[in-house]
Amino acid sequence: MKLLYLIKTCCFLLILVILSVFQLTAQNDTFSTYYYQKLSLFKSLPDTPNEIIMLGNSITDGGEWSELFQNSNIKNRGISGDITEGILYRLDEVTSSSPSKVFLLIGINDLARNIPADTVFQNICKIARSIHKISPETQMYVQSILPVNPEFTKFSNHITKTPEILQINRTLEQWCKANKVNFVNLFDSFAESQTNYLKPIFTNDGLHLTANGYLKWAEIISPLIEE
């Protein structure tokens, strides 16, 4: 009987170990290795008073925000390749400091994965609502998705999404107005008026920004950063 009990106990423990490994593996496969690398770093950094969070994907990740504004309170929480679900997954780290402001730009990678525009819109709204619920004193700024330029060919899944970008930006602006959330229209300043494509002066691959792009972005949001 004792031997049978030991065998059953060992089998049970083995099953638990297997399930734990499977769960960990499944979690780590949800997003990219880079995502988990950056998230682990963000979680290890100390919370500081009056943080201004720049939240998004590679377009945000590529900005040297504290240097652009000469403001050490500005924290870069962009992760290259991130999607709306990735932002939702890591909101606890974003809100842990009760930041004074959050500037969100997300959605183009969702579209590149053929996630429907309405789903992207709903997720962005959910992010804004969740931040307000967790940290009600935080000022939320939802930034429009930037234009892309199909004349470049490097990011073929991203640069054909102009109709979806326009749809999301239009509905986001309406939702923000109805729900008293700050909406920042970056799109119009970055797009060619005739085509709605990202101006070549701001990019060298049709998706990401060069220095001119970041300087224009900083110019647009500077009054909001400083108020």
PyMOL commands that set and color helices and strands:
alter all, ss='L'
color gray80, all
select helices_A, chain A and resi 2-28+33-44+58-61+65-69+84-89+91-95+108-112+117-134+162-178+187-190+200-202+211-226
alter helices_A, ss='H'
color red, helices_A
select strands_A, chain A and resi 52-56+74-78+101-105+139-143+182-184
alter strands_A, ss='S'
color yellow, strands_A
deselect
rebuild
show_as cartoon
